[in-house]
Amino acid sequence: IFTLSATLIFIPHPKSSSNTVNMLPFHSLFLYLLSYLTLYCGSTSAALHPQANCSTCLANPIATTYPTNVTGVINATTSVILVPLSYARSLLPTRLANSILTKAYTRFNIPPHVYPLVIEASIDHDIRYSNVPALADFSSFRTTFPFIDLLGDGYSTFRYTGFIYLPPNNPGAIKGSEDYGYNVLPGYFDPYDAPYKLASRKSKDITSAVYTIDNSSTRPRQAGSTRFRPSSSFGKIPLSFYKNVTNQIMFGNKTSVCDKMISFWNTSITTGNYAPKPV
């Protein structure tokens, strides 16, 4: 239905000059579909299915290029919600509330009084190390806060993630996320074997949803869902914004470790028919 968009590979990053941030050696290759997000939350229930491998995703093209790294493919929707800057600060931990570098994102046609909150719904696929399978496929759903001045140098931009929904049947993905300080919440995804699905046979809209189960109930509750429609353009926010955000170092509730990602936008599965598609 939709083609894939961008590739990422995580690589180790040297210690910062202040020695306040050490990078964990976790590596991965990603694919991104860029879009704008409509986010729904509610109490809708659904049948829960365990995570399964993606049958529609393209194979990992760089496993042999980077055999000493763990690589993989992510098909994802990276979405932007422009919210008031004051509201974004209220969502961040107190220690980070005044660390947003507005001057770093105004060059992407975003006014300084608003903030680009980023939502990502994705599936990691064909994760390999030494060109052999290293981890089963897994879906995820998270909110991230880019353009954070973690080092306090007024220049370097980081991306904060407080929580992430992951399937409970993938302990490797859960441990890797917890090592970075993310609060991992159990998530059951629809679809459970693809990044998105058609809303109906007669529609070109694509949808995805994540469900969770509260400790006080055995009934699934919808934690979030998305619905996208193909668009003819990326709108006022340029493609360069997404390239910048997907290359920012990520961190969670542990500021002693970070995850450095380098995004490749010129691979065989991110150009031509597989170039980023706006929705």
N, C-alpha and C positions, 0 to 999 in steps of 0.2 A: 504494500500500500504506500508506505513512505520509505524513502531511501535514508540511509544513515548519513551521519554528518561529520564527526570529527574524531580523531584518535588521540588517546592519551597514553603515556607510559610513565609510571612512577619510577623515579630514580633516587638514589641516595643524595642527600644534600649536605655539604660540609657544615660544620658548626659555625654559628654566627660569630662575629668578632667579639660580641659581649659574652659568648658562651652561655647564653640563656636558653637557646633552642638547639636540641639535638634531633636529627632526622632519623626516623626508623627506616630500615632498609626494606620497605615494602614497595613493590613495583606492580603496575598494572596498565593495560592498554584500554582506552575507552572510545566509545563512539557517542556522539551527541546529536540529537535532533533539536534545533532551536525553535522556540515558540513563546507565545504568551499564555499565561495560565488562568484558568477559571478553577478555583478551589472550592470544593464542597465538603462540608462536614455534617454528620448526622448520625441517626441511630438505625439506619437501614441494616437489616441482617442479610446474610447470604451463606450459602454452603461453603465451607472452608476446604481447600485442597492443598496438599503439601506441594512445596516448590518442585518444579521439574525443569529439566534442561530446555533451553530455547531451541525450537525446531526451525525457526525462520531466520535466525541471526546468521550473519556471515562468519566464516572461519577466521581465526586469529592469523593475520598475515605477517606478523613480526616475531613469531616464536623462534624462528631460526636466526633472525637478525640479532636478537638479544637473548642468546641461550642461557646466559648467567643471571638473567632477571626473570621474575615472575611476570608474565604478560598475559593479556586477555583482551576481550572486546566488550564494550558496554554499548548497548543501544538505549539511548536515554532522551528524555525531553527536558531541556534546560529552559526554565521559564522565569520571567521577571515580573514582579509586582512592585510598582512605585508606591511607596507609603510615605507618610510624613516623617521627616527626620526624627522628630521628637518621639514618635511612636516606635520607630526602629530602636532608638536608644532604650526605651522602656522594656523592650524584649530581650536585650542583651544583659549578660551578667554585669553587676555594678562596676567591676574592675575594667570592663570594656566599653561602658556606655559613652565615654567621651573620647574614644579612640578611633572613631570613624573619620577617614581621610576624604572629606568631601571634594577637595581639589583633585583627587585622583580619578573621580568619575564624572565630574562636570564636563570634561573634554569629550564625553560620549553623548552629548546633547541631553544630559540629565541635569535639571536645575538643582542648586545646592540645598534647597529647602525640602527636597524629597530624597528618598533612599531606595536603591535598587535591591530589594529583597529577592533572593534567588531560590526557586523550588526545583528540585530534581527528582524525577521518577525514572527508574532505570532497571536494566537487567544486565548483570555481568555474565559474560559467556566465554567459553573456550579458554579458561585460565590455565596457563601452562608454565612449566619450569623445565629447562633442559629439553624442551619440545615434547614433554609428556604431560598429561593432565595433572594438575596440581590441586584443583578445587572445583567442586560442583557449581553449576550455575546458580545465581541467586539474584532476586529482585531487591530493590531498596527504594525508600521514599524519605526525603529529608528536606529541611529548610536550611539554607546557608546564608551567612552574612559576609559578603566580600568587603574589600577595602578597609580592613582593620589594621591599625598601626600597632601591632603586637610588640615590636621592638622599641617603640617610642622614638624613632628617628625622624618622624615626619615624612617619610618617603616610602619605605617598604610596605607593601600591601599583603595582608594575609586574609584567609577566609575561615570564619568560625562556623562550626557545626556543633550544636548542643545535643541533638538527638538524631536517631536514624531508625527507621523501621526495617527490620530484616526478618527473613523466614527463620523460625525456630529450629528447623531441621538442617541448618548449615552452621555447625559449631565453629568451623574455620573462619567464616565471614564474621561471626559474632565476636570471636576473640580478637581478630585483627582490628575491628572497629573499637572495641573496648580498650585495646592497647593505646589507641590514639586519644582516649578520653571521651569518646562519644557515648551518650546514654542510649543503649540499644533497647528498642521496644519490639515485642513480637508482632510480626505482620504477616497476614495471609493475603495474597495478591490475586487480583482478577484483571487480566488473565494471569495464570500461575506459570505459564510456559512461554511467554512472549512479552515484549515491552508494552504493547497496547493492542487493541482490537477495534474493529469497526463497530460503531454504535448500533448499526442495523444494516441489513442487506441493501437498503435503499439510500443509505447515508454514506457520505465520505468522511464524516466526523470520526475521530478516533478517541477511545476512552481507556482509562485505567483506574483502578481503585485499590485501596489497601484497607484491610479489616484487622481488628485486634479483639482480644478477649480480656475483659477486666477481671481482676481477682474475685470480685463479688458476683460474677455472672459467668455462665457457660455459653451464653449467646454472643455471637460475633457482633461487633459494633463497627460501623464504617468510620475510620479515622481520617480519611481524605479520598478525594477522587478528582479526576481531571477529564475534561472534554475539549478537544481541539478541532478546529476546522482549517483546511488548507487556505493559505494566504498567498497573495501575489508578491508580497514584499516583507522585509523584516521590520518595517515601520520606522519610527524615529530613532530607535536604538540600533546602531550599526553592528554588523557582524564582528567588527574589531572588538566590541565590548565583550562578546562571548569568548573570543580568543583570549582576551586579557583575564577574564574571571576564571576560566578553566585552567589557567596557568598559575594562579595564585596558590601559595603554600597554604595547606589546610591544617587546622588544629581544632581540638575539642576542649574538654574541661580539664585536661592536663596540659599546662603550658610548657612543660619540660620536653615534650616530644611533638614533632610536626610531621606532616606528610607532604613531601614535595612532588608535585606532578608537572610533567612537561607535556603539553598538548601538541600533537602533530596534525596539521590540517592539510597535508599534501600527500597522503598515502593513497594506495590503490582503492581503498574502501571509503575514502572521504572526498573524492573528487569525481568529476564526470557525473554519471548517473547516481552516484552516492554522495554528492555534495550536500551541504546543509539545506534543509527545506524549511521555510517559515510556515507557521500555522497560527 
